[in-house]
């Protein structure tokens, strides 16, 4: 098995993790480190140009190394015949052997039978491509899928804010300056610069059109634009149906992993999101357009702080291509062998099927067995349990006292869920030691028999479970 996640969740390089864009910082450091290793192996004499190409860093000591990643793969594979692990254990293992967990998990993906990942990695085509996820012939399980329709709509939608265009153009200007000063050789440098220049002009025209349309709107309102008007404008700026293949080719050039100067991910994703949405927008000719609503929104002016007075800025405008048919995204999973959608709140099933545009061959809807008189829901504290607050010992002790009080009141079993195995271990360590005169765990064991789920033992538990149930029934 493996767990695919973002660099933000699995990066163990503190400097990269604290940077503004972890993805771009990772690629830069990785590239510099690989170039440095290649130079060291080739014993090449460095000239002044080499220094400009990353000789001074920044570097990453955990950068992708085929030998180390391979050893990580074998280590995980051999531990108790592929014992399950969570993200925190993946990160801890990476730290212990100084191997990048992000690339380690991707390496495990090559032979894993079970892959855990967020919905987005399956449904968003650019994530799917970046993570190397293959749909055909595989079994896909969507757990807690009650919001899958909204995600499918979002995949095929795009929002283009004039401020977003302005920010993108500023990033492009900075990158083109960097590109001109770089020592990258070959035609790619000129090609990338030319493509970005063309996009810069196209999005300037689009921003002007959005502003012109917005000036017609009353204060703080929105309007729906005609599909024909929007199609005409995208064709005018070079994003017509017949040009999409060209744009996908441009994106491929941007993503060239062998390039010495890499195009920042934010620049690529802005174009990529628009192109992917337009492909869905234009699907089957103009027949796909009725599945969309095209909305122009006028946003309230913001105030900029000043020492003497507040300066009011102008209204801003946003163009949205909103997909109203989630089936446009979900049907792209058709090549899968089997799709299982599970959740406790999918009813009514008929409308759910209609939204996704599929007919499920097998439907299991279990009856709820818990009566209303057996349920109580409430908020025990306004304290935050986010990751950065979990080290608070007062909060840990408070949580333990709450669990102890509930176990003292509830006559039978109590099932306690925690965010992760790592936090479970952290709490147990605290509760086994404090208070020193009579620890919390000692008090809990006097009230209840305590069972603790440990990661890595799940398979053994599942194997033993049938025999345990037979023994219980027999007695």
C-alpha positions as CSV (number, residue, x, y, z in Angstrom):
1,X,0.0,0.0,0.0
2,X,0.9,3.7,-0.2
3,X,-0.5,7.1,0.7
4,X,-0.3,9.9,-1.9
5,X,-0.4,13.4,-0.5
6,X,1.0,16.8,-1.1
7,X,4.5,18.0,-0.4
8,X,3.1,20.4,2.2
9,X,2.1,17.3,4.3
10,X,5.2,15.1,3.7
11,X,8.1,17.5,3.2
12,X,10.8,17.1,5.9
13,X,13.1,19.9,4.8
14,X,12.3,22.7,7.2
15,X,13.5,25.5,5.0
16,X,11.5,24.3,2.0
17,X,8.4,23.7,4.2
18,X,8.5,27.3,5.4
19,X,8.8,28.7,1.9
20,X,5.8,30.4,0.2
21,X,5.4,27.7,-2.4
22,X,6.7,24.2,-1.3
23,X,6.2,22.6,-4.7
24,X,8.4,25.1,-6.5
25,X,11.0,25.2,-3.7
26,X,11.2,21.4,-3.8
27,X,11.8,21.2,-7.5
28,X,14.5,24.0,-7.4
29,X,16.3,22.3,-4.5
30,X,16.0,18.9,-6.0
31,X,17.4,20.1,-9.3
32,X,20.3,21.9,-7.7
33,X,21.2,18.8,-5.6
34,X,21.0,16.4,-8.5
35,X,23.2,18.7,-10.7
36,X,25.7,19.0,-7.8
37,X,25.9,15.2,-7.4
38,X,26.3,14.7,-11.1
39,X,29.2,17.2,-11.1
40,X,30.8,15.5,-8.1
41,X,30.5,12.1,-9.8
42,X,31.9,13.3,-13.1
43,X,34.7,15.2,-11.3
44,X,34.0,18.1,-13.6
45,X,35.9,21.4,-13.2
46,X,33.3,24.1,-12.4
47,X,33.3,27.3,-14.3
48,X,31.5,30.6,-13.5
49,X,28.4,29.6,-15.4
50,X,28.0,26.5,-13.3
51,X,27.8,28.6,-10.2
52,X,24.8,30.4,-11.7
53,X,23.0,27.2,-12.3
54,X,22.6,26.1,-8.7
55,X,26.1,25.5,-7.4
56,X,25.4,27.8,-4.5
57,X,22.1,26.1,-3.8
58,X,19.6,26.0,-2.2
59,X,19.9,22.2,-1.8
60,X,17.9,19.4,-0.2
61,X,19.6,16.6,1.7
62,X,16.5,14.5,1.1
63,X,16.3,15.1,-2.6
64,X,15.2,12.2,-4.8
65,X,17.9,9.6,-4.9
66,X,17.1,6.4,-6.7
67,X,19.2,4.2,-4.4
68,X,17.7,5.6,-1.2
69,X,14.1,5.6,-2.5
70,X,14.5,2.0,-3.6
71,X,15.8,1.0,-0.1
72,X,12.8,2.8,1.4
73,X,10.5,0.9,-0.8
74,X,12.0,-2.5,0.2
75,X,12.0,-1.5,3.8
76,X,8.2,-0.7,3.8
77,X,7.5,-3.8,1.7
78,X,9.4,-6.2,4.0
79,X,8.0,-4.9,7.4
80,X,5.6,-7.6,8.6
81,X,4.4,-8.3,5.0
82,X,3.3,-4.9,4.1
83,X,1.8,-3.6,7.3
84,X,-0.5,-0.6,6.9
85,X,0.9,2.8,7.9
86,X,-0.4,6.4,8.0
87,X,1.1,9.7,6.8
88,X,2.7,10.5,10.1
89,X,4.5,7.2,10.2
90,X,5.6,7.7,6.6
91,X,7.1,11.1,7.6
92,X,8.7,9.7,10.7
93,X,10.3,6.9,8.7
94,X,11.6,9.4,6.1
95,X,13.2,11.5,8.9
96,X,14.8,8.4,10.5
97,X,16.5,7.3,7.4
98,X,16.8,10.7,5.8
99,X,14.7,9.9,2.7
100,X,12.1,12.1,1.2
101,X,8.6,10.7,2.2
102,X,6.9,12.4,-0.8
103,X,9.0,10.7,-3.4
104,X,9.1,7.5,-1.3
105,X,5.3,7.3,-1.3
106,X,5.3,7.8,-5.1
107,X,7.9,5.1,-5.5
108,X,5.8,2.7,-3.5
109,X,2.9,3.6,-5.8
110,X,4.6,1.8,-8.6
111,X,3.8,-1.6,-7.1
112,X,1.2,-0.9,-4.5
113,X,-2.1,-2.9,-4.5
114,X,-3.9,-0.3,-2.4
115,X,-3.4,3.5,-2.8
116,X,-4.9,6.0,-0.4
117,X,-5.3,9.6,-1.7
118,X,-7.7,12.6,-1.6
119,X,-10.6,12.7,-4.0
120,X,-8.9,15.5,-6.0
121,X,-6.1,13.1,-7.1
122,X,-8.7,10.9,-8.8
123,X,-11.1,13.6,-10.2
124,X,-8.8,16.5,-11.1
125,X,-7.0,15.6,-14.4
126,X,-3.9,17.6,-13.6
127,X,-3.5,15.9,-10.2
128,X,-4.2,12.6,-11.7
129,X,-1.4,13.2,-14.3
130,X,1.1,14.6,-11.8
131,X,0.7,11.7,-9.4
132,X,0.7,9.0,-12.1
133,X,-2.7,7.6,-11.2
134,X,-4.2,5.2,-13.7
135,X,-7.9,4.8,-13.9
136,X,-8.5,1.9,-16.5
137,X,-8.9,-1.5,-15.0
138,X,-8.6,-0.4,-11.3
139,X,-11.1,-0.5,-8.5
140,X,-11.9,3.0,-7.1
141,X,-13.5,3.4,-3.7
142,X,-14.9,6.8,-2.7
143,X,-15.4,6.9,1.1
144,X,-17.5,9.6,2.8
145,X,-18.7,10.5,-0.7
146,X,-21.6,12.7,0.4
147,X,-20.0,15.8,-1.3
148,X,-18.7,14.1,-4.4
149,X,-21.2,15.9,-6.6
150,X,-19.9,19.3,-5.5
151,X,-16.3,18.2,-6.1
152,X,-17.2,17.0,-9.6
153,X,-18.8,20.3,-10.4
154,X,-15.8,22.2,-9.1
155,X,-13.4,20.1,-11.3
156,X,-15.1,21.2,-14.5
157,X,-15.5,24.9,-13.4
158,X,-13.2,27.8,-13.4
159,X,-13.1,31.3,-11.8
160,X,-11.2,34.1,-13.5
161,X,-10.8,37.2,-11.3
162,X,-9.3,40.3,-12.7
163,X,-7.0,40.5,-9.7
164,X,-6.0,36.9,-10.4
165,X,-5.0,37.8,-13.9
166,X,-3.0,40.8,-12.6
167,X,-1.2,38.6,-10.1
168,X,-0.4,36.0,-12.7
169,X,1.0,38.6,-15.1
170,X,3.2,40.0,-12.3
171,X,4.5,36.4,-11.7
172,X,5.1,36.0,-15.5
173,X,7.0,39.3,-15.7
174,X,9.3,38.2,-12.8
175,X,9.9,34.8,-14.3
176,X,10.6,36.1,-17.8
177,X,13.3,38.4,-16.3
178,X,14.8,35.4,-14.5
179,X,14.6,33.4,-17.7
180,X,16.5,36.0,-19.7
181,X,19.3,36.1,-17.1
182,X,19.6,32.3,-17.0
183,X,22.2,30.2,-18.7
184,X,19.8,27.7,-20.1
185,X,20.8,26.6,-23.6
186,X,18.6,25.5,-26.5
187,X,15.4,26.6,-28.1
188,X,13.2,25.9,-25.1
189,X,14.2,29.2,-23.4
190,X,13.0,31.2,-26.4
191,X,9.9,29.1,-26.9
192,X,8.8,29.4,-23.2
193,X,9.4,33.2,-23.3
194,X,7.3,33.5,-26.5
195,X,4.4,31.4,-25.2
196,X,4.3,33.3,-22.0
197,X,4.3,36.6,-24.0
198,X,1.4,35.4,-26.0
199,X,-0.6,34.4,-22.9
200,X,0.2,37.7,-21.3
201,X,-1.4,39.5,-24.2
202,X,-4.4,37.1,-24.4
203,X,-5.2,37.5,-20.7
204,X,-4.8,41.3,-20.9
205,X,-7.6,41.3,-23.5
206,X,-9.7,39.0,-21.3
207,X,-9.2,41.2,-18.3
208,X,-10.3,44.3,-20.3
209,X,-13.4,42.5,-21.6
210,X,-14.3,41.4,-18.0
211,X,-14.0,45.0,-16.8
212,X,-16.0,46.3,-19.7
213,X,-18.8,43.8,-19.0
214,X,-18.7,44.6,-15.3
215,X,-19.1,48.4,-15.7
216,X,-22.6,47.7,-17.0
217,X,-23.6,46.1,-13.7
218,X,-25.4,47.8,-10.9
219,X,-23.7,48.0,-7.5
220,X,-22.8,44.7,-5.9
221,X,-24.6,42.3,-8.2
222,X,-24.1,39.7,-10.8
223,X,-25.4,38.7,-14.2
224,X,-25.5,35.6,-16.4
225,X,-23.8,36.1,-19.8
226,X,-24.9,34.4,-23.0
227,X,-22.9,31.3,-24.0
228,X,-22.4,32.6,-27.5
229,X,-20.9,35.8,-26.2
230,X,-18.4,34.0,-24.0
231,X,-17.4,31.5,-26.7
232,X,-16.8,34.3,-29.1
233,X,-14.5,36.1,-26.6
234,X,-12.5,33.0,-25.9
235,X,-12.1,32.3,-29.6
236,X,-10.9,35.9,-30.1
237,X,-8.1,35.6,-27.5
238,X,-6.9,32.3,-28.9
239,X,-8.7,29.8,-26.6
240,X,-11.2,28.4,-29.1
241,X,-12.1,24.8,-29.4
242,X,-9.7,24.1,-32.2
243,X,-6.7,25.6,-30.3
244,X,-7.0,23.5,-27.1
245,X,-4.5,20.8,-28.3
246,X,-2.0,23.6,-28.9
247,X,-2.4,24.8,-25.3
248,X,-2.0,21.3,-23.9
249,X,1.2,21.1,-25.9
250,X,2.4,24.4,-24.4
251,X,1.6,23.1,-20.9
252,X,3.7,20.0,-21.6
253,X,6.6,22.3,-22.6
254,X,6.2,24.3,-19.3
255,X,6.4,21.0,-17.3
256,X,9.6,19.8,-18.8
257,X,11.4,18.1,-15.8
258,X,14.7,18.2,-17.6
259,X,14.7,22.0,-18.0
260,X,17.3,23.9,-16.0
261,X,14.9,26.8,-15.4
262,X,11.5,25.5,-14.4
263,X,8.3,27.4,-14.9
264,X,6.7,28.1,-11.5
265,X,3.7,25.9,-10.7
266,X,1.4,28.8,-10.1
267,X,1.9,30.1,-13.6
268,X,1.2,26.7,-15.1
269,X,-1.8,25.9,-12.9
270,X,-3.6,29.2,-13.9
271,X,-3.4,28.4,-17.6
272,X,-4.0,24.7,-17.0
273,X,-7.2,25.2,-15.0
274,X,-8.7,27.4,-17.8
275,X,-7.7,25.0,-20.6
276,X,-9.1,21.9,-18.8
277,X,-12.4,23.6,-18.1
278,X,-12.7,24.8,-21.7
279,X,-12.1,21.3,-22.9
280,X,-15.1,20.2,-20.9
281,X,-17.0,23.3,-21.9
282,X,-16.5,22.5,-25.6
283,X,-17.0,18.7,-25.4
284,X,-19.1,17.3,-28.2
285,X,-19.0,20.6,-30.0
286,X,-21.4,23.2,-28.7
287,X,-23.6,20.5,-27.1
288,X,-21.6,20.7,-23.9
289,X,-22.3,24.4,-23.3
290,X,-25.9,24.0,-21.8
291,X,-24.3,22.2,-18.9
292,X,-22.7,25.5,-17.9
293,X,-23.7,28.7,-16.4
294,X,-21.6,31.7,-17.2
295,X,-21.7,34.4,-14.5
296,X,-20.1,37.8,-14.1
297,X,-19.8,39.0,-10.5
298,X,-19.2,42.5,-9.2
299,X,-17.3,42.6,-5.9
300,X,-17.3,45.3,-3.3
301,X,-14.4,47.8,-3.3
302,X,-11.7,47.2,-0.7
303,X,-10.0,49.9,1.4
304,X,-6.2,50.2,1.4
305,X,-4.7,51.3,4.7
306,X,-2.9,54.7,4.9
307,X,-1.3,56.7,7.6
308,X,-3.6,59.6,7.0
309,X,-6.8,58.1,5.5
310,X,-8.2,55.0,4.0
311,X,-8.0,54.9,0.2
312,X,-11.0,53.3,-1.6
313,X,-10.1,51.2,-4.6
314,X,-12.4,50.4,-7.5
315,X,-14.9,47.6,-7.9
316,X,-13.4,44.3,-9.1
317,X,-15.0,41.8,-11.4
318,X,-14.9,38.0,-11.7
319,X,-15.9,35.7,-14.6
320,X,-17.1,32.2,-13.6
321,X,-17.7,29.2,-15.9
322,X,-19.8,27.1,-13.5
323,X,-20.4,23.5,-14.4
324,X,-23.9,22.5,-13.3
325,X,-23.7,18.8,-14.3
326,X,-21.3,16.7,-12.1
327,X,-21.8,13.8,-14.5
328,X,-19.4,15.5,-16.9
329,X,-16.6,14.8,-14.5
330,X,-17.8,11.5,-13.1
331,X,-18.3,9.8,-16.5
332,X,-14.5,10.1,-17.2
333,X,-14.0,7.4,-14.6
334,X,-15.9,4.9,-16.8
335,X,-12.7,2.9,-17.8
336,X,-12.4,1.8,-14.1
337,X,-13.1,-1.8,-13.4
338,X,-15.4,-1.0,-10.5
339,X,-16.4,2.2,-8.7
340,X,-17.7,2.0,-5.1
341,X,-19.3,5.0,-3.6
342,X,-19.9,4.9,0.2
343,X,-21.3,7.3,2.7
344,X,-23.9,7.5,5.4
345,X,-25.8,10.3,3.7
346,X,-26.3,9.5,0.1
347,X,-30.1,9.4,0.3
348,X,-32.2,9.9,-1.8
349,X,-30.3,7.5,-4.0
350,X,-32.3,8.2,-7.1
351,X,-31.4,11.9,-7.2
352,X,-27.8,11.0,-6.4
353,X,-27.7,8.7,-9.4
354,X,-29.3,11.3,-11.6
355,X,-26.7,13.9,-10.5
356,X,-23.8,11.7,-11.4
357,X,-25.4,10.4,-14.5
358,X,-24.7,6.7,-13.7
359,X,-26.7,3.7,-12.9
360,X,-25.3,1.6,-10.0
361,X,-25.6,-2.1,-10.5
362,X,-25.6,-2.9,-6.8
363,X,-27.0,-0.7,-4.1
364,X,-26.8,-1.5,-0.3
365,X,-28.7,0.9,2.0
366,X,-28.4,-0.3,5.6
367,X,-31.2,0.7,8.0
368,X,-30.1,2.9,10.9
369,X,-30.3,0.9,14.1
370,X,-29.7,3.8,16.6
371,X,-32.9,5.4,18.0
372,X,-33.2,9.1,18.5
373,X,-33.2,8.6,22.3
374,X,-29.7,7.1,22.0
375,X,-28.0,10.0,20.3
376,X,-26.6,13.2,21.8
377,X,-24.4,15.6,20.0
378,X,-22.7,18.7,21.4
379,X,-19.6,20.8,21.6
380,X,-17.6,20.2,24.8
381,X,-15.1,23.1,24.3
382,X,-14.3,25.9,22.0
383,X,-10.6,25.0,22.2
384,X,-8.9,24.3,18.9
385,X,-7.5,20.8,18.3
386,X,-5.6,21.7,15.2
387,X,-2.1,20.2,14.8
388,X,-0.2,23.2,16.2
389,X,-2.3,23.2,19.4
390,X,-2.0,19.5,20.1
391,X,1.2,19.8,22.1
392,X,-0.6,21.9,24.8
393,X,-0.4,19.7,27.9
394,X,-3.3,21.4,29.5
395,X,-5.5,20.5,26.5
396,X,-4.2,16.9,26.6
397,X,-5.1,16.6,30.4
398,X,-8.5,18.2,29.8
399,X,-9.3,15.8,27.0
400,X,-8.3,12.9,29.2
401,X,-10.5,14.0,32.1
402,X,-13.5,14.4,29.7
403,X,-13.0,10.8,28.4
404,X,-12.6,9.6,32.0
405,X,-15.9,11.3,33.1
406,X,-17.8,9.9,30.1
407,X,-16.5,6.3,30.8
408,X,-17.6,6.7,34.4
409,X,-21.1,7.6,33.3
410,X,-21.7,5.3,30.3
411,X,-22.5,1.8,31.6
412,X,-21.1,-0.3,28.7
413,X,-18.5,0.3,26.0
414,X,-17.1,3.6,24.8
415,X,-15.5,4.0,21.4
416,X,-13.1,7.0,21.2
417,X,-11.8,8.3,17.8
418,X,-8.7,10.5,17.5
419,X,-7.3,12.4,14.4
420,X,-4.2,10.1,14.0
421,X,-2.1,7.3,15.5
422,X,0.6,9.9,16.2
423,X,-1.8,11.9,18.4
424,X,-3.0,8.7,20.1
425,X,0.6,7.8,21.0
426,X,1.2,11.4,22.2
427,X,-1.9,11.3,24.5
428,X,-1.1,7.8,25.9
429,X,2.4,8.9,26.8
430,X,1.0,11.9,28.7
431,X,-1.8,9.9,30.4
432,X,0.5,7.1,31.5
433,X,2.7,9.5,33.4
434,X,0.4,12.2,34.8
435,X,-0.8,12.9,37.3
436,X,2.2,11.2,39.0
437,X,0.4,10.1,42.1
438,X,-2.5,8.4,40.2
439,X,-2.2,8.5,36.4
440,X,-5.2,9.1,34.2
441,X,-4.7,5.7,32.5
442,X,-4.7,3.9,35.9
443,X,-8.0,5.6,36.7
444,X,-9.4,4.6,33.3
445,X,-8.4,1.0,33.7
446,X,-10.2,0.8,37.1
447,X,-13.4,1.8,35.3
448,X,-13.1,0.0,32.0
449,X,-11.1,-2.6,30.2
450,X,-9.0,-0.6,27.8
451,X,-8.2,-1.8,24.3
452,X,-6.0,0.4,22.1
453,X,-5.8,0.0,18.3
454,X,-2.2,-0.1,17.1
455,X,-1.2,0.6,13.6
456,X,0.4,-2.3,11.9
457,X,-1.9,-4.9,13.6
458,X,-5.0,-4.3,11.6
459,X,-4.3,-7.3,9.2
460,X,-3.7,-9.6,12.2
461,X,-6.9,-8.4,13.8
462,X,-8.9,-9.1,10.6
463,X,-7.4,-12.5,10.3
464,X,-8.2,-13.4,14.0
465,X,-11.7,-11.8,14.1
466,X,-13.7,-14.8,12.6
467,X,-12.2,-17.2,15.2
468,X,-12.8,-14.8,18.0
469,X,-16.5,-14.3,17.0
470,X,-17.0,-18.1,16.8
471,X,-15.5,-18.5,20.3
472,X,-17.7,-15.8,21.7
473,X,-20.8,-17.3,20.1
474,X,-19.9,-20.8,21.3
475,X,-19.6,-19.5,24.9
